C-alpha cells in the first residue's frame, strides 16, 4: 500500500472514531439529564410523602389528645354521678370504682 491509501484509511478511521465518540457522548449527556430529572422528581415525591406523613402524625396526636380529654371529662362526670348515688344511700354498680388517673 502506498502512503496516500494509508493516510486515507487512517483519516477515515479517525473520522468514524470521532463520529462514534460524538454519538456516544451525546447519548451519555442525554442519559445524565434524564437521571437528574428523575432524581429531582423522586426527591420532590419523597418530600411530599414526608410532609403528608408528618401531617397525619400531627393529626393523630391531636385526635388522641382530644380523645384523652373527652375520656377524662366522661370519667369525671361518672365519678360525680357515683358520688351522688352514694350520698343518697344507693349502692352503685360496680361497687368498686377505679381511681381517676392523674391528668397529663
FIZAMAR-707645 format. One record per residue (C-alpha): residue in one letter; x, y, z. Coordinates in pm, whole numbers, plus 50000, padded with zeros to 5 digits. Layout:
<pts>
aXYZ...
</pts>
This chain:
<pts>
x500005000050000x501165033949923x501265063250166x498205080450018x495995049950071x497215045050427x496615081750500x493095079550357x492295048150558x493665063350881x491705095250813x488515075150753x489005055251074x489715087351264x486545103151127x484505071951213x486015070951561x485315107851618x481745103751491x481155073551718x482665092652011x480335122151941x477265099451928x478255081352249x478985114252426x475625128152315x473795097152439x475645099052773x474705135552823x471095127952737x471065099152987x472595121053256x469945148053200x467235121753235x468825108253553x468945143353701x465255148753617x464285115153769x466335122854080x464615156854118x461195140654071x461935114054331x463255139954578x460075160254533x457935129154587x459865119654899x459455154855036x455705153854962x455285119855126x457295130455432x455125161755465x451955140455439x453315116155698x454135144555938x450695159955883x449005126655955x451145121756266x450175156056397x446515149456320x446725115956500x448375131756804x445705158656810x442965132456785x444495111457063x444775142257283x441145151457218x440045115957299x442015116557623x440395149557725x436935135957638x437595103657829x438755123658130x435585145158121x433355114358095x435215097058378x434895128258595x431165130258525x430735093258602x432605098158930x430265126959025x427195105658944x428625077659157x429175101859445x425555113459413x424365077359434x426435071459748x425235104459902x421635092659852x422405058560008x422255039359681x424835012459621x426405019459282x427164991459040x430014984059026x430724988459393x434414994559322x435225024459103x438685028158951x440535058159081x440855086958840x444255088158672x446245119858716x445855142758417x448875145958191
</pts>
